[in-house]
Each structure stands twice: as structure tokens, then as C-alpha cells.
Amino acid sequence: MIAFDLQCAHGHHFEGWFEDGKAYEEQYRKGLITCPVCNDTSVSKIPSAFAIKKSFQPAQSNPGNQSDLDQANSKLIEFVKKNFDDVGPDFSKEALKMHYGVIEPRNIRGVSSSEEEKTLKKEGIQFFKLPIPVTPDSDS
């Protein structure tokens, strides 16, 4: 799944969830995306907001005192580990198989080389890189 920030011609901002980028494009072409406030079908993607931490502050030794950003990062990593199949170094192969309908689409995670990432981009496969720290007690 992928989420896009959207805006209608009347300036209403909302979020839309799609199976992938192609699903968004197809629904957009068919006029199926409508503003939840005014039902306008003249909708466009807008840049998503993001945050950048200005300085590094080590996490407190007590996990209960983690910063909000650290907690959000931990929750994101936990979500990915629980909801995405770990395909390890076969990430690019699996993504290509799904893209071309050889196997059923599913959420996957793994690793890829920069050359494999170039191939995925060239083929129009959307993915994002999420650095997941490896710790001695991590269960991948």
C-alpha cells in the first residue's frame, strides 16, 4: 500500500491510500478519486510533509523516556517486520515477479544492490528504502 497527500481544485487536503502507484494513476484517469469534503474529482498529488531532526540526541537509557521520533521509528520498524515478508537478497527478483504478474502481489522487504534498484526504477517499480538497524537481539 502507498499513501499520497492529495488536494482538490477547491483546496481541500486529504490522504488517499492505493495498492500502488499504478492503482492511483488508473483511478485518477477514470475519475474515481473524489474529495471527501466536496466530491470534486479534480484532484492532484501534493508534496508530503516530512520532518528532519536538526541534531542528534542519544536516546535516554530508560526506554520509557524515548523521544517521540524514536518511538515512531521503533513502531514503524515493528510494523514493517510484522507485515512484510522478508525476502532478503531476493528483493529485486520478487518485486519484478510481482510487477509482471508471475506471482501474487504482497508486502515484501529485503535488500538490493544499487544496480538492482536502478533496474526496478527503470521498470517503473515503486519502492522505498528504510534503514532498519541490526541489533544483536533483533529477530529480523
C-alpha positions as CSV (number, residue, x, y, z in Angstrom):
1,M,0.0,0.0,0.0
2,I,1.1,3.6,-0.6
3,A,-0.4,6.8,0.7
4,F,-0.5,10.0,-1.2
5,D,-1.3,13.5,0.0
6,L,-4.0,14.9,-2.3
7,Q,-5.7,18.2,-2.9
8,C,-8.9,19.0,-4.8
9,A,-9.3,22.1,-7.0
10,H,-11.1,23.8,-4.1
11,G,-8.1,23.5,-1.9
12,H,-9.2,20.7,0.4
13,H,-6.3,18.5,1.5
14,F,-6.8,14.8,2.2
15,E,-4.9,11.5,2.1
16,G,-5.5,8.6,-0.3
17,W,-4.4,5.0,0.1
18,F,-3.7,2.9,-3.0
19,E,-2.4,-0.6,-3.8
20,D,0.5,1.1,-5.7
21,G,1.3,4.0,-8.0
22,K,-0.4,2.3,-11.0
23,A,-3.6,1.9,-9.0
24,Y,-3.6,5.7,-8.2
25,E,-3.0,6.5,-11.9
26,E,-5.7,4.2,-13.1
27,Q,-8.3,5.6,-10.6
28,Y,-7.2,9.1,-11.4
29,R,-7.7,8.5,-15.2
30,K,-11.2,7.1,-14.5
31,G,-12.2,10.0,-12.3
32,L,-12.7,7.7,-9.3
33,I,-10.8,9.8,-6.8
34,T,-13.0,12.3,-5.2
35,C,-12.6,14.9,-2.4
36,P,-14.2,13.6,0.8
37,V,-15.3,17.2,1.6
38,C,-16.9,18.4,-1.7
39,N,-16.8,15.4,-4.0
40,D,-14.7,17.2,-6.6
41,T,-12.9,14.8,-9.0
42,S,-10.3,17.4,-10.0
43,V,-7.7,16.0,-7.6
44,S,-3.9,16.2,-7.7
45,K,-1.0,14.8,-5.7
46,I,0.8,17.3,-3.5
47,P,4.2,17.1,-1.7
48,S,4.1,15.2,1.5
49,A,5.2,16.8,4.7
50,F,8.2,15.3,6.4
51,A,10.4,16.2,9.4
52,I,14.2,16.4,9.7
53,K,15.8,16.2,13.1
54,K,18.2,19.1,13.4
55,S,20.7,17.5,15.8
56,F,21.4,14.0,17.2
57,Q,20.3,13.4,20.7
58,P,21.1,10.0,22.1
59,A,18.1,8.1,23.4
60,Q,17.6,8.1,27.1
61,S,18.8,4.9,28.8
62,N,15.3,4.3,30.0
63,P,13.1,3.2,27.1
64,G,10.1,4.9,28.7
65,N,11.8,8.2,28.0
66,Q,12.4,7.8,24.3
67,S,11.7,10.8,22.2
68,D,8.6,10.9,20.1
69,L,10.7,10.5,16.9
70,D,12.5,7.4,18.4
71,Q,9.2,5.9,19.4
72,A,7.7,6.5,16.0
73,N,10.7,5.0,14.3
74,S,10.5,1.9,16.6
75,K,6.8,1.5,15.8
76,L,7.5,1.8,12.0
77,I,10.2,-0.8,12.2
78,E,8.0,-3.2,14.2
79,F,5.1,-2.7,11.7
80,V,7.4,-3.5,8.7
81,K,8.8,-6.6,10.4
82,K,5.3,-7.9,11.2
83,N,3.6,-7.0,8.0
84,F,6.2,-7.5,5.2
85,D,7.7,-10.8,4.1
86,D,11.5,-10.8,4.4
87,V,12.8,-11.9,1.1
88,G,16.4,-11.0,1.9
89,P,18.7,-10.6,-1.1
90,D,15.9,-11.7,-3.5
91,F,14.0,-8.4,-3.1
92,S,14.5,-7.2,-6.7
93,K,13.6,-10.7,-8.1
94,E,10.5,-10.9,-6.1
95,A,9.5,-7.3,-6.9
96,L,9.9,-7.9,-10.6
97,K,7.9,-11.2,-10.4
98,M,5.0,-9.3,-8.8
99,H,5.3,-6.4,-11.2
100,Y,4.9,-8.7,-14.2
101,G,2.2,-10.9,-12.6
102,V,4.2,-14.0,-12.2
103,I,3.4,-14.2,-8.5
104,E,0.6,-12.6,-6.4
105,P,1.4,-9.1,-5.0
106,R,2.3,-8.9,-1.4
107,N,4.2,-6.7,1.0
108,I,7.9,-7.5,0.9
109,R,11.1,-6.3,2.5
110,G,14.7,-7.2,1.8
111,V,18.0,-5.9,0.4
112,S,19.1,-4.9,-3.1
113,S,22.2,-3.5,-4.8
114,S,22.3,-0.1,-6.4
115,E,22.3,-1.8,-9.8
116,E,19.1,-3.7,-8.9
117,E,17.5,-0.5,-7.6
118,K,18.2,1.2,-10.9
119,T,16.6,-1.8,-12.7
120,L,13.5,-1.5,-10.5
121,K,13.2,2.2,-11.2
122,K,13.7,1.7,-14.9
123,E,10.8,-0.9,-14.9
124,G,8.6,1.6,-13.0
125,I,8.5,-0.3,-9.8
126,Q,8.0,1.9,-6.8
127,F,9.8,1.1,-3.6
128,F,11.3,3.0,-0.7
129,K,14.4,2.4,1.4
130,L,14.0,2.2,5.1
131,P,17.1,1.8,7.2
132,I,16.4,-0.8,9.8
133,P,19.2,-1.1,12.4
134,V,20.5,-4.5,13.1
135,T,20.9,-5.2,16.8
136,P,22.2,-8.4,18.5
137,D,18.7,-9.2,19.9
138,S,16.8,-8.3,16.7
139,D,14.6,-11.1,15.3
140,S,14.6,-9.7,11.7
